[in-house]
Amino acid sequence: MKPILLTWYGDDLTGSTDVMEALALNGVPAVLFLDPPEPAVVAERFPHARAVGVAGLTRALPPEGIEAELERVLAALEQIPSELFHYKICSTFDSSPTCGSIGRVMETGRRLTGARLLPLLVGAPRLKRYVVFGNLFATVGEETFRLDRHPTMSRHPVTPMTEADLRRHLAEQTDLPVALVDLHALEDNGRAAEARLDELLAGGAAAGVLFDTLTPEHLATLGRLLWRRRRELGRFVVGSSGVQWALATAWRESGLAHAAKEAPRERPVERLLILSGSASPVTAAQIETSLNGGYTGIRLDLPALLHPENGAGAQARVLAEAEAVFARGPGLILYAALGPEDPALGQTREAAARFGLPSAGEAVASLQAALLAELTLRVKPPRICVAGGDTSGRAARALGIEALELAQPMAPGAPLCRVHARPSQPSRYTILLKGGQNGGPDFFESIRLARPTQA
C-alpha cells in the first residue's frame, strides 16, 4: 500500500464527492467512506488509494454535535497516517453560529491537533467561487454575486449568508482571530504570502489565516506554500475542494502525482431515478426541464407523508405509484418543492411544528432517504441522482453505501460515482450526489446519458 497523502472529512456528502473527484482527476486515487474505515479495510480492499475520506453531516449539526463528531472522526483517521488532514467545507461557506459552525471546527481542530495556524482556503475558481480581499463571491449563470447578495445563499432556509466578509462571518461563530493573505501577497510567486505566513507564525496573534483566491494561478501558489509548510502549520486545513486543486500542483511538481491522461467514462442507461431534496432555483429548473422532456414526476406531499398517524399509508401509496410508473420514459423524479418560493416549504415547516418534530429538515431528509432506499430495492435502477447536500447524506446511508469511488466526471463538483455497498444491499448501479447549485438545466438527462457538461 502506498503512503496516504491526504485524509479528509466532508461536512456533507456532495462536498465530499467533490474532493474525491478533484483528487482522482489529478492522479491521486481516492476512496470516500460514509463511516471511518478500519486501516485493514483500506489496505486490503483499496490498496491503490492515496487519499481516504469520510463523508459527514456536520453542516446540519449544532456546534456541540460538530465537536463530538470531529473528535470521533479524527481519532479514527489517526490510525491511517497521512501528510495532511482537510476539513472540507462548502465553497459557499454554509455555516452559522447554531448550525454547521466553521468557527467551532477551527476551535476543535486546534485543540485536537495542536495546530499553530489554521489555513482557510475557500475559493474554488473551477466552481466559480472566489475570495477577494476576504469577501466570498459566487457565479450564477453569467453573473457573479457577493455571497450576501447571492440569489440562493442570501436566502438559504438554514444558513442564510448575510455577510460576505468571511472574517466578519466567522466572528459570529468564534473568538479566534483570523488574519488575511490578500491578492497582492500572492503576486510574484507568493513571496509576500510566505513572508506574511512567517510573520503570523512568529507573532502568534492569529489562530487562522484566510487566503484570497481569484485565479487557478493563485491556487497553485497556495498549494506549494501549504504543502511546503504543512508540518510547521499543524497539518490541519479548512477549505473547499480548492484545497485539492491547489495541492495537485505541488504533488505533480514533486513527482507524487501525475494527472490522469484521460477521464474515465460510463455508458448511458435506459432510466434514471432522481430524488430531489433541494429548494434551489437551479434544481427547480432541472426538474422542470426534465418533466418537459418526458420524465415522470411525483410531487411529494410532505405534510401528508410526515403525519404521525396517516404517514405510513401515504408513503405506501407513493411507493406503489413510483414502482408502477418507473418503467415509463427516461426517468422518474421524486420532489417536494420547485425553488425557494414554493409554498410547500412553508407548509412543511408548519406541519413539522404541528406534529412536534424537532427538526423539519432532518425529518424530511430522513423520510425521503427511506423512500428512495425502498424504491431502489423494488425497481433496481441502473443509475440514481440525489439533489441536495443534506438529502444526499441521508440517502447514501439509507441505501447501505459503504464507500464511493469516481466513475466519471459530469459537472464541476458533481461526479458520477461507483458504489461499494454493504453485502445485504444492491450495488450494481452508479450514483450522482449533487448540491442544489450544480449543473445546467438539462443536467439530469446528461447524467442518464453519461454526457459530461461544463455547467
C-alpha positions as a Markdown table, in Angstrom:
| # | Residue | x | y | z |
|---|---|---|---|---|
| 1 | Met | 0.0 | 0.0 | 0.0 |
| 2 | Lys | 1.4 | 3.4 | -1.0 |
| 3 | Pro | 1.6 | 6.2 | 1.6 |
| 4 | Ile | -1.5 | 8.3 | 2.1 |
| 5 | Leu | -1.1 | 11.9 | 1.1 |
| 6 | Leu | -4.3 | 13.2 | 2.4 |
| 7 | Thr | -7.2 | 12.3 | 4.7 |
| 8 | Trp | -10.4 | 14.4 | 4.6 |
| 9 | Tyr | -13.7 | 14.8 | 6.3 |
| 10 | Gly | -16.6 | 16.5 | 4.4 |
| 11 | Asp | -19.3 | 18.4 | 6.2 |
| 12 | Asp | -21.8 | 17.0 | 3.7 |
| 13 | Leu | -21.8 | 14.2 | 1.2 |
| 14 | Thr | -21.9 | 16.2 | -2.0 |
| 15 | Gly | -18.9 | 18.2 | -1.0 |
| 16 | Ser | -17.1 | 15.0 | -0.1 |
| 17 | Thr | -17.6 | 13.6 | -3.6 |
| 18 | Asp | -16.3 | 16.9 | -5.0 |
| 19 | Val | -13.0 | 16.3 | -3.2 |
| 20 | Met | -12.8 | 12.7 | -4.4 |
| 21 | Glu | -13.3 | 13.9 | -8.0 |
| 22 | Ala | -10.6 | 16.6 | -7.7 |
| 23 | Leu | -8.1 | 14.1 | -6.3 |
| 24 | Ala | -8.8 | 11.4 | -8.9 |
| 25 | Leu | -8.6 | 13.8 | -11.8 |
| 26 | Asn | -5.2 | 15.0 | -10.5 |
| 27 | Gly | -3.8 | 11.5 | -10.4 |
| 28 | Val | -4.4 | 10.8 | -6.7 |
| 29 | Pro | -6.7 | 7.7 | -6.4 |
| 30 | Ala | -9.2 | 8.4 | -3.6 |
| 31 | Val | -11.9 | 6.4 | -1.8 |
| 32 | Leu | -14.7 | 8.0 | 0.2 |
| 33 | Phe | -16.3 | 6.2 | 3.1 |
| 34 | Leu | -19.5 | 7.0 | 4.9 |
| 35 | Asp | -18.0 | 6.0 | 8.2 |
| 36 | Pro | -14.4 | 6.0 | 9.3 |
| 37 | Pro | -12.8 | 2.8 | 7.9 |
| 38 | Glu | -10.6 | 0.3 | 9.7 |
| 39 | Pro | -7.0 | 0.6 | 8.4 |
| 40 | Ala | -7.2 | -3.1 | 7.4 |
| 41 | Val | -10.2 | -2.4 | 5.1 |
| 42 | Val | -8.2 | 0.4 | 3.3 |
| 43 | Ala | -5.1 | -1.7 | 3.0 |
| 44 | Glu | -6.9 | -4.9 | 1.8 |
| 45 | Arg | -9.7 | -3.6 | -0.4 |
| 46 | Phe | -8.3 | -0.3 | -1.6 |
| 47 | Pro | -4.5 | -0.7 | -1.7 |
| 48 | His | -4.4 | 1.7 | -4.7 |
| 49 | Ala | -5.8 | 4.6 | -2.6 |
| 50 | Arg | -3.5 | 7.7 | -2.0 |
| 51 | Ala | -6.3 | 9.6 | -0.2 |
| 52 | Val | -9.0 | 8.5 | 2.2 |
| 53 | Gly | -12.1 | 10.5 | 3.1 |
| 54 | Val | -15.2 | 10.3 | 5.3 |
| 55 | Ala | -18.5 | 11.9 | 4.3 |
| 56 | Gly | -20.2 | 13.6 | 7.2 |
| 57 | Leu | -23.3 | 15.5 | 8.1 |
| 58 | Thr | -21.8 | 18.3 | 10.3 |
| 59 | Arg | -23.1 | 21.0 | 8.0 |
| 60 | Ala | -26.5 | 20.3 | 9.6 |
| 61 | Leu | -25.3 | 19.9 | 13.2 |
| 62 | Pro | -25.2 | 22.3 | 16.1 |
| 63 | Pro | -21.7 | 23.3 | 17.5 |
| 64 | Glu | -21.7 | 20.6 | 20.2 |
| 65 | Gly | -22.6 | 17.9 | 17.7 |
| 66 | Ile | -19.8 | 19.1 | 15.4 |
| 67 | Glu | -17.3 | 18.9 | 18.1 |
| 68 | Ala | -18.2 | 15.4 | 19.1 |
| 69 | Glu | -18.2 | 14.2 | 15.5 |
| 70 | Leu | -14.9 | 15.7 | 14.8 |
| 71 | Glu | -13.4 | 14.1 | 17.9 |
| 72 | Arg | -14.7 | 10.7 | 16.7 |
| 73 | Val | -13.5 | 11.0 | 13.1 |
| 74 | Leu | -10.1 | 12.4 | 13.9 |
| 75 | Ala | -9.4 | 9.7 | 16.4 |
| 76 | Ala | -10.3 | 7.1 | 13.8 |
| 77 | Leu | -8.3 | 8.7 | 11.0 |
| 78 | Glu | -5.2 | 9.0 | 13.2 |
| 79 | Gln | -5.0 | 5.2 | 12.6 |
| 80 | Ile | -4.4 | 6.0 | 8.9 |
| 81 | Pro | -1.3 | 8.2 | 8.9 |
| 82 | Ser | -1.3 | 10.9 | 6.2 |
| 83 | Glu | 0.6 | 14.1 | 5.4 |
| 84 | Leu | -2.4 | 16.4 | 5.7 |
| 85 | Phe | -6.0 | 16.4 | 7.1 |
| 86 | His | -8.6 | 18.5 | 5.3 |
| 87 | Tyr | -11.9 | 19.5 | 6.8 |
| 88 | Lys | -13.9 | 20.1 | 3.7 |
| 89 | Ile | -16.5 | 22.9 | 3.8 |
| 90 | Cys | -18.9 | 24.0 | 1.1 |
| 91 | Ser | -17.5 | 26.6 | -1.3 |
| 92 | Thr | -20.4 | 28.8 | -0.3 |
| 93 | Phe | -19.3 | 28.7 | 3.4 |
| 94 | Asp | -22.6 | 27.3 | 4.6 |
| 95 | Ser | -22.5 | 27.9 | 8.3 |
| 96 | Ser | -24.0 | 29.9 | 11.2 |
| 97 | Pro | -23.4 | 30.2 | 15.0 |
| 98 | Thr | -26.1 | 27.5 | 15.6 |
| 99 | Cys | -25.7 | 25.2 | 12.5 |
| 100 | Gly | -22.6 | 23.9 | 10.7 |
| 101 | Ser | -20.3 | 26.3 | 12.6 |
| 102 | Ile | -17.0 | 26.5 | 10.9 |
| 103 | Gly | -15.8 | 28.5 | 13.9 |
| 104 | Arg | -16.4 | 25.5 | 16.1 |
| 105 | Val | -14.5 | 23.4 | 13.6 |
| 106 | Met | -11.5 | 25.7 | 13.9 |
| 107 | Glu | -11.6 | 25.6 | 17.7 |
| 108 | Thr | -11.9 | 21.8 | 17.9 |
| 109 | Gly | -9.2 | 21.3 | 15.2 |
| 110 | Arg | -6.7 | 23.4 | 17.1 |
| 111 | Arg | -7.5 | 21.7 | 20.4 |
| 112 | Leu | -7.2 | 18.2 | 19.0 |
| 113 | Thr | -4.2 | 18.6 | 16.8 |
| 114 | Gly | -2.2 | 21.5 | 18.4 |
| 115 | Ala | -2.2 | 23.3 | 15.0 |
| 116 | Arg | -0.3 | 26.6 | 15.3 |
| 117 | Leu | -2.1 | 28.3 | 12.4 |
| 118 | Leu | -5.2 | 27.0 | 10.6 |
| 119 | Pro | -5.2 | 27.8 | 6.9 |
| 120 | Leu | -8.7 | 28.7 | 5.4 |
| 121 | Leu | -8.7 | 28.2 | 1.6 |
| 122 | Val | -12.3 | 28.7 | 0.4 |
| 123 | Gly | -12.0 | 29.9 | -3.2 |
| 124 | Ala | -12.5 | 27.4 | -6.0 |
| 125 | Pro | -12.2 | 29.0 | -9.4 |
| 126 | Arg | -13.2 | 25.8 | -11.1 |
| 127 | Leu | -16.6 | 26.1 | -9.3 |
| 128 | Lys | -16.7 | 29.8 | -9.9 |
| 129 | Arg | -16.2 | 30.6 | -6.2 |
| 130 | Tyr | -13.8 | 33.4 | -5.5 |
| 131 | Val | -12.4 | 35.1 | -2.4 |
| 132 | Val | -11.3 | 38.7 | -3.0 |
| 133 | Phe | -10.0 | 40.9 | -0.1 |
| 134 | Gly | -11.7 | 38.5 | 2.3 |
| 135 | Asn | -15.1 | 38.6 | 0.6 |
| 136 | Leu | -16.7 | 35.5 | -1.0 |
| 137 | Phe | -18.2 | 35.7 | -4.4 |
| 138 | Ala | -20.1 | 33.0 | -6.5 |
| 139 | Thr | -21.2 | 33.0 | -10.1 |
| 140 | Val | -24.8 | 32.1 | -11.2 |
| 141 | Gly | -25.2 | 31.8 | -14.9 |
| 142 | Glu | -23.2 | 34.8 | -16.3 |
| 143 | Glu | -23.4 | 37.0 | -13.2 |
| 144 | Thr | -21.1 | 36.9 | -10.2 |
| 145 | Phe | -22.6 | 37.8 | -6.8 |
| 146 | Arg | -21.2 | 38.7 | -3.5 |
| 147 | Leu | -22.5 | 36.0 | -1.2 |
| 148 | Asp | -24.7 | 38.2 | 0.9 |
| 149 | Arg | -26.4 | 39.2 | -2.4 |
| 150 | His | -26.5 | 35.7 | -3.9 |
| 151 | Pro | -30.0 | 34.8 | -5.1 |
| 152 | Thr | -29.9 | 31.5 | -3.2 |
| 153 | Met | -27.4 | 31.8 | -0.4 |
| 154 | Ser | -28.6 | 35.1 | 0.9 |
| 155 | Arg | -32.0 | 33.4 | 1.4 |
| 156 | His | -30.8 | 29.9 | 2.4 |
| 157 | Pro | -33.5 | 28.5 | 4.8 |
| 158 | Val | -31.0 | 27.2 | 7.3 |
| 159 | Thr | -27.7 | 29.2 | 6.9 |
| 160 | Pro | -28.5 | 32.4 | 5.1 |
| 161 | Met | -25.4 | 34.4 | 4.1 |
| 162 | Thr | -25.9 | 37.9 | 5.5 |
| 163 | Glu | -22.2 | 38.9 | 5.5 |
| 164 | Ala | -19.8 | 38.1 | 2.6 |
| 165 | Asp | -16.6 | 39.1 | 4.5 |
| 166 | Leu | -15.6 | 35.7 | 5.8 |
| 167 | Arg | -13.7 | 37.2 | 8.8 |
| 168 | Arg | -16.8 | 39.0 | 9.9 |
| 169 | His | -18.9 | 35.9 | 9.2 |
| 170 | Leu | -16.6 | 33.8 | 11.4 |
| 171 | Ala | -16.5 | 36.4 | 14.2 |
| 172 | Glu | -20.2 | 35.4 | 14.8 |
| 173 | Gln | -19.1 | 31.8 | 15.4 |
| 174 | Thr | -15.7 | 32.0 | 17.2 |
| 175 | Asp | -13.5 | 34.4 | 19.1 |
| 176 | Leu | -10.4 | 33.0 | 17.3 |
| 177 | Pro | -8.7 | 35.8 | 15.4 |
| 178 | Val | -8.3 | 35.3 | 11.7 |
| 179 | Ala | -5.7 | 37.1 | 9.5 |
| 180 | Leu | -5.9 | 37.6 | 5.8 |
| 181 | Val | -3.4 | 37.0 | 3.0 |
| 182 | Asp | -4.8 | 39.0 | 0.1 |
| 183 | Leu | -4.4 | 39.1 | -3.6 |
| 184 | His | -1.4 | 41.5 | -3.5 |
| 185 | Ala | 0.6 | 39.0 | -1.4 |
| 186 | Leu | 0.0 | 36.2 | -4.0 |
| 187 | Glu | 1.8 | 38.0 | -6.8 |
| 188 | Asp | 5.5 | 37.3 | -7.6 |
| 189 | Asn | 5.0 | 33.6 | -6.9 |
| 190 | Gly | 3.7 | 34.2 | -3.4 |
| 191 | Arg | 6.9 | 35.6 | -1.9 |
| 192 | Ala | 4.9 | 38.2 | 0.1 |
| 193 | Ala | 2.5 | 35.5 | 1.2 |
| 194 | Glu | 5.4 | 33.4 | 2.5 |
| 195 | Ala | 6.7 | 36.4 | 4.4 |
| 196 | Arg | 3.2 | 37.1 | 5.8 |
| 197 | Leu | 3.0 | 33.5 | 7.0 |
| 198 | Asp | 6.4 | 33.8 | 8.8 |
| 199 | Glu | 5.1 | 36.9 | 10.4 |
| 200 | Leu | 1.9 | 35.3 | 11.6 |
| 201 | Leu | 3.7 | 32.2 | 12.9 |
| 202 | Ala | 6.3 | 34.3 | 14.8 |
| 203 | Gly | 3.7 | 36.7 | 16.3 |
| 204 | Gly | 1.2 | 34.1 | 17.4 |
| 205 | Ala | -1.7 | 36.6 | 17.4 |
| 206 | Ala | -3.8 | 34.9 | 14.7 |
| 207 | Ala | -5.3 | 31.4 | 15.1 |
| 208 | Gly | -6.4 | 31.2 | 11.4 |
| 209 | Val | -5.3 | 32.6 | 8.1 |
| 210 | Leu | -7.7 | 33.2 | 5.2 |
| 211 | Phe | -6.3 | 33.2 | 1.7 |
| 212 | Asp | -7.7 | 35.2 | -1.2 |
| 213 | Thr | -8.2 | 33.1 | -4.3 |
| 214 | Leu | -9.3 | 34.5 | -7.7 |
| 215 | Thr | -7.4 | 32.5 | -10.3 |
| 216 | Pro | -6.0 | 29.0 | -10.8 |
| 217 | Glu | -2.6 | 30.5 | -10.5 |
| 218 | His | -3.4 | 31.7 | -7.0 |
| 219 | Leu | -4.4 | 28.2 | -6.1 |
| 220 | Ala | -1.1 | 26.8 | -7.5 |
| 221 | Thr | 0.9 | 29.3 | -5.4 |
| 222 | Leu | -1.1 | 28.5 | -2.3 |
| 223 | Gly | -0.7 | 24.7 | -2.9 |
| 224 | Arg | 3.1 | 25.0 | -3.0 |
| 225 | Leu | 3.0 | 27.1 | 0.2 |
| 226 | Leu | 0.7 | 24.8 | 2.2 |
| 227 | Trp | 2.5 | 21.6 | 1.2 |
| 228 | Arg | 5.9 | 23.0 | 2.0 |
| 229 | Arg | 4.8 | 24.4 | 5.4 |
| 230 | Arg | 2.3 | 21.7 | 6.3 |
| 231 | Arg | 4.2 | 20.3 | 9.4 |
| 232 | Glu | 5.0 | 23.8 | 10.7 |
| 233 | Leu | 1.4 | 24.9 | 10.4 |
| 234 | Gly | 0.0 | 21.7 | 12.0 |
| 235 | Arg | -1.3 | 19.6 | 9.1 |
| 236 | Phe | -5.0 | 20.7 | 9.6 |
| 237 | Val | -6.5 | 22.7 | 6.7 |
| 238 | Val | -10.1 | 24.0 | 6.4 |
| 239 | Gly | -11.4 | 24.8 | 3.0 |
| 240 | Ser | -13.3 | 23.9 | -0.2 |
| 241 | Ser | -12.2 | 21.5 | -2.9 |
| 242 | Gly | -9.9 | 24.3 | -4.0 |
| 243 | Val | -7.5 | 22.7 | -1.4 |
| 244 | Gln | -7.2 | 19.7 | -3.7 |
| 245 | Trp | -6.7 | 21.7 | -6.8 |
| 246 | Ala | -4.1 | 23.7 | -5.0 |
| 247 | Leu | -2.2 | 20.8 | -3.7 |
| 248 | Ala | -2.2 | 19.0 | -7.0 |
| 249 | Thr | 0.3 | 21.4 | -8.4 |
| 250 | Ala | 2.8 | 20.7 | -5.5 |
| 251 | Trp | 2.2 | 17.0 | -5.8 |
| 252 | Arg | 2.8 | 17.0 | -9.6 |
| 253 | Glu | 5.9 | 19.1 | -9.3 |
| 254 | Ser | 7.4 | 16.8 | -6.6 |
| 255 | Gly | 6.5 | 13.7 | -8.6 |
| 256 | Leu | 4.0 | 12.5 | -6.1 |
| 257 | Ala | 1.1 | 12.5 | -8.6 |
| 258 | His | 0.5 | 12.6 | -12.3 |
| 259 | Ala | -2.7 | 14.0 | -13.8 |
| 260 | Ala | -4.9 | 11.3 | -15.5 |
| 261 | Lys | -4.3 | 11.2 | -19.2 |
| 262 | Glu | -8.0 | 10.5 | -19.9 |
| 263 | Ala | -11.0 | 10.8 | -17.6 |
| 264 | Pro | -13.0 | 7.6 | -17.1 |
| 265 | Arg | -16.3 | 7.1 | -18.9 |
| 266 | Glu | -19.5 | 5.3 | -18.2 |
| 267 | Arg | -22.2 | 4.1 | -20.6 |
| 268 | Pro | -25.7 | 5.6 | -20.9 |
| 269 | Val | -28.5 | 3.9 | -19.1 |
| 270 | Glu | -32.1 | 3.4 | -20.1 |
| 271 | Arg | -33.7 | 5.1 | -17.0 |
| 272 | Leu | -32.6 | 7.4 | -14.2 |
| 273 | Leu | -34.2 | 7.6 | -10.7 |
| 274 | Ile | -34.0 | 11.1 | -9.2 |
| 275 | Leu | -34.7 | 12.2 | -5.6 |
| 276 | Ser | -34.7 | 16.0 | -5.1 |
| 277 | Gly | -34.5 | 17.4 | -1.6 |
| 278 | Ser | -33.2 | 20.8 | -2.9 |
| 279 | Ala | -35.1 | 24.1 | -3.0 |
| 280 | Ser | -32.5 | 25.7 | -5.2 |
| 281 | Pro | -33.8 | 27.5 | -8.3 |
| 282 | Val | -31.0 | 25.7 | -10.2 |
| 283 | Thr | -32.5 | 22.3 | -9.3 |
| 284 | Ala | -36.0 | 23.6 | -9.9 |
| 285 | Ala | -35.0 | 24.5 | -13.5 |
| 286 | Gln | -33.5 | 21.0 | -13.9 |
| 287 | Ile | -36.8 | 19.3 | -12.7 |
| 288 | Glu | -38.9 | 21.5 | -15.0 |
| 289 | Thr | -36.6 | 20.8 | -18.0 |
| 290 | Ser | -36.7 | 17.1 | -17.4 |
| 291 | Leu | -40.5 | 17.0 | -16.9 |
| 292 | Asn | -40.9 | 18.9 | -20.2 |
| 293 | Gly | -38.5 | 16.3 | -21.8 |
| 294 | Gly | -40.5 | 13.2 | -21.0 |
| 295 | Tyr | -39.5 | 12.4 | -17.4 |
| 296 | Thr | -42.2 | 11.4 | -15.0 |
| 297 | Gly | -42.6 | 13.5 | -11.8 |
| 298 | Ile | -44.2 | 12.7 | -8.4 |
| 299 | Arg | -44.5 | 15.7 | -6.1 |
| 300 | Leu | -44.1 | 14.5 | -2.5 |
| 301 | Asp | -46.8 | 15.9 | -0.2 |
| 302 | Leu | -44.6 | 16.1 | 2.8 |
| 303 | Pro | -47.2 | 17.2 | 5.4 |
| 304 | Ala | -49.2 | 14.0 | 4.5 |
| 305 | Leu | -46.1 | 11.8 | 4.4 |
| 306 | Leu | -44.9 | 13.1 | 7.8 |
| 307 | His | -48.3 | 12.7 | 9.5 |
| 308 | Pro | -47.8 | 10.7 | 12.7 |
| 309 | Glu | -51.0 | 8.6 | 12.1 |
| 310 | Asn | -51.6 | 8.6 | 8.4 |
| 311 | Gly | -48.0 | 9.0 | 7.1 |
| 312 | Ala | -47.3 | 5.3 | 6.7 |
| 313 | Gly | -50.3 | 4.9 | 4.3 |
| 314 | Ala | -49.3 | 7.9 | 2.3 |
| 315 | Gln | -45.8 | 6.6 | 2.0 |
| 316 | Ala | -47.0 | 3.2 | 0.8 |
| 317 | Arg | -49.2 | 4.9 | -1.9 |
| 318 | Val | -46.2 | 7.0 | -3.1 |
| 319 | Leu | -44.0 | 3.9 | -3.4 |
| 320 | Ala | -46.7 | 1.9 | -5.2 |
| 321 | Glu | -47.2 | 4.8 | -7.7 |
| 322 | Ala | -43.5 | 5.2 | -8.2 |
| 323 | Glu | -43.0 | 1.5 | -8.8 |
| 324 | Ala | -45.8 | 1.5 | -11.4 |
| 325 | Val | -44.5 | 4.4 | -13.4 |
| 326 | Phe | -40.7 | 3.9 | -13.2 |
| 327 | Ala | -40.6 | 2.0 | -16.5 |
| 328 | Arg | -42.3 | 4.9 | -18.3 |
| 329 | Gly | -40.0 | 7.3 | -20.1 |
| 330 | Pro | -36.3 | 8.1 | -19.4 |
| 331 | Gly | -36.6 | 8.8 | -15.8 |
| 332 | Leu | -38.6 | 9.4 | -12.6 |
| 333 | Ile | -38.3 | 12.4 | -10.3 |
| 334 | Leu | -39.4 | 12.4 | -6.7 |
| 335 | Tyr | -39.5 | 16.0 | -5.5 |
| 336 | Ala | -41.2 | 18.2 | -2.9 |
| 337 | Ala | -40.5 | 21.8 | -4.0 |
| 338 | Leu | -39.7 | 23.8 | -7.0 |
| 339 | Gly | -37.4 | 26.6 | -5.9 |
| 340 | Pro | -37.2 | 28.8 | -2.7 |
| 341 | Glu | -40.5 | 30.5 | -3.2 |
| 342 | Asp | -42.6 | 27.2 | -3.4 |
| 343 | Pro | -45.4 | 27.4 | -0.8 |
| 344 | Ala | -44.8 | 23.7 | 0.0 |
| 345 | Leu | -41.7 | 24.7 | 2.0 |
| 346 | Gly | -43.7 | 26.8 | 4.5 |
| 347 | Gln | -46.4 | 24.2 | 4.6 |
| 348 | Thr | -43.9 | 21.5 | 5.5 |
| 349 | Arg | -42.3 | 23.6 | 8.3 |
| 350 | Glu | -45.8 | 24.4 | 9.7 |
| 351 | Ala | -46.7 | 20.7 | 9.6 |
| 352 | Ala | -43.4 | 19.6 | 11.3 |
| 353 | Ala | -44.1 | 22.1 | 14.1 |
| 354 | Arg | -47.7 | 20.9 | 14.4 |
| 355 | Phe | -46.5 | 17.3 | 14.6 |
| 356 | Gly | -43.9 | 18.1 | 17.3 |
| 357 | Leu | -40.9 | 17.2 | 15.1 |
| 358 | Pro | -37.7 | 18.9 | 16.5 |
| 359 | Ser | -36.2 | 19.5 | 13.0 |
| 360 | Ala | -38.2 | 19.8 | 9.9 |
| 361 | Gly | -35.1 | 19.5 | 7.7 |
| 362 | Glu | -33.9 | 16.3 | 9.4 |
| 363 | Ala | -37.3 | 14.7 | 9.3 |
| 364 | Val | -37.8 | 15.5 | 5.6 |
| 365 | Ala | -34.3 | 14.3 | 4.6 |
| 366 | Ser | -34.7 | 11.0 | 6.6 |
| 367 | Leu | -38.2 | 10.4 | 5.1 |
| 368 | Gln | -37.0 | 11.0 | 1.5 |
| 369 | Ala | -34.0 | 8.8 | 2.1 |
| 370 | Ala | -36.1 | 5.9 | 3.3 |
| 371 | Leu | -38.5 | 6.2 | 0.3 |
| 372 | Leu | -35.5 | 6.2 | -2.1 |
| 373 | Ala | -34.0 | 3.1 | -0.4 |
| 374 | Glu | -37.2 | 1.1 | -0.5 |
| 375 | Leu | -37.9 | 2.1 | -4.1 |
| 376 | Thr | -34.3 | 1.1 | -5.1 |
| 377 | Leu | -34.9 | -2.3 | -3.7 |
| 378 | Arg | -38.2 | -2.6 | -5.8 |
| 379 | Val | -37.1 | -1.2 | -9.2 |
| 380 | Lys | -33.3 | -1.8 | -9.1 |
| 381 | Pro | -32.4 | 1.4 | -11.1 |
| 382 | Pro | -29.2 | 1.3 | -13.1 |
| 383 | Arg | -28.4 | 4.9 | -12.1 |
| 384 | Ile | -29.5 | 7.3 | -9.3 |
| 385 | Cys | -29.2 | 11.0 | -8.8 |
| 386 | Val | -29.9 | 12.7 | -5.4 |
| 387 | Ala | -30.1 | 16.5 | -5.4 |
| 388 | Gly | -29.4 | 18.4 | -2.1 |
| 389 | Gly | -26.5 | 18.1 | 0.3 |
| 390 | Asp | -28.3 | 17.0 | 3.4 |
| 391 | Thr | -30.7 | 14.7 | 1.5 |
| 392 | Ser | -27.7 | 13.1 | -0.2 |
| 393 | Gly | -26.1 | 12.3 | 3.1 |
| 394 | Arg | -29.2 | 10.6 | 4.5 |
| 395 | Ala | -29.9 | 8.8 | 1.2 |
| 396 | Ala | -26.5 | 7.3 | 0.9 |
| 397 | Arg | -26.7 | 5.9 | 4.4 |
| 398 | Ala | -30.2 | 4.6 | 3.8 |
| 399 | Leu | -29.0 | 2.9 | 0.6 |
| 400 | Gly | -26.4 | 1.0 | 2.6 |
| 401 | Ile | -23.5 | 2.5 | 0.7 |
| 402 | Glu | -20.1 | 1.8 | 2.4 |
| 403 | Ala | -17.8 | 3.7 | 0.0 |
| 404 | Leu | -17.6 | 5.5 | -3.2 |
| 405 | Glu | -15.0 | 6.0 | -6.0 |
| 406 | Leu | -15.0 | 8.2 | -9.1 |
| 407 | Ala | -16.8 | 6.6 | -12.1 |
| 408 | Gln | -16.8 | 9.7 | -14.3 |
| 409 | Pro | -16.7 | 13.5 | -14.1 |
| 410 | Met | -20.0 | 15.1 | -15.0 |
| 411 | Ala | -20.2 | 18.7 | -14.0 |
| 412 | Pro | -17.6 | 20.5 | -11.8 |
| 413 | Gly | -18.1 | 19.3 | -8.2 |
| 414 | Ala | -20.7 | 16.7 | -9.1 |
| 415 | Pro | -19.2 | 13.4 | -10.3 |
| 416 | Leu | -20.8 | 10.1 | -11.1 |
| 417 | Cys | -19.7 | 7.5 | -8.5 |
| 418 | Arg | -19.1 | 3.8 | -8.3 |
| 419 | Val | -20.9 | 2.3 | -5.4 |
| 420 | His | -19.4 | -0.1 | -2.8 |
| 421 | Ala | -22.4 | -1.3 | -0.8 |
| 422 | Arg | -22.7 | -3.4 | 2.3 |
| 423 | Pro | -23.3 | -7.1 | 1.4 |
| 424 | Ser | -27.0 | -7.1 | 2.0 |
| 425 | Gln | -27.6 | -4.1 | -0.3 |
| 426 | Pro | -27.7 | -3.7 | -4.1 |
| 427 | Ser | -24.6 | -2.2 | -5.6 |
| 428 | Arg | -25.0 | -2.6 | -9.3 |
| 429 | Tyr | -25.7 | 1.0 | -10.0 |
| 430 | Thr | -23.9 | 4.3 | -10.3 |
| 431 | Ile | -24.9 | 7.3 | -8.3 |
| 432 | Leu | -24.5 | 11.1 | -8.6 |
| 433 | Leu | -25.0 | 13.1 | -5.4 |
| 434 | Lys | -25.3 | 16.8 | -6.2 |
| 435 | Gly | -25.6 | 20.1 | -4.4 |
| 436 | Gly | -28.5 | 22.3 | -5.3 |
| 437 | Gln | -26.4 | 24.7 | -7.3 |
| 438 | Asn | -24.6 | 22.1 | -9.5 |
| 439 | Gly | -25.4 | 21.5 | -13.2 |
| 440 | Gly | -27.3 | 23.2 | -16.0 |
| 441 | Pro | -31.0 | 22.9 | -16.9 |
| 442 | Asp | -30.6 | 19.6 | -18.8 |
| 443 | Phe | -28.3 | 18.0 | -16.2 |
| 444 | Phe | -30.5 | 15.1 | -15.3 |
| 445 | Glu | -30.6 | 13.9 | -18.9 |
| 446 | Ser | -26.8 | 14.4 | -19.1 |
| 447 | Ile | -26.5 | 12.1 | -16.1 |
| 448 | Arg | -28.6 | 9.4 | -17.8 |
| 449 | Leu | -26.6 | 9.6 | -21.0 |
| 450 | Ala | -23.2 | 9.9 | -19.1 |
| 451 | Arg | -22.6 | 13.0 | -21.0 |
| 452 | Pro | -20.2 | 15.4 | -19.2 |
| 453 | Thr | -21.1 | 19.1 | -19.0 |
| 454 | Gln | -19.2 | 22.3 | -18.1 |
| 455 | Ala | -22.2 | 23.8 | -16.2 |
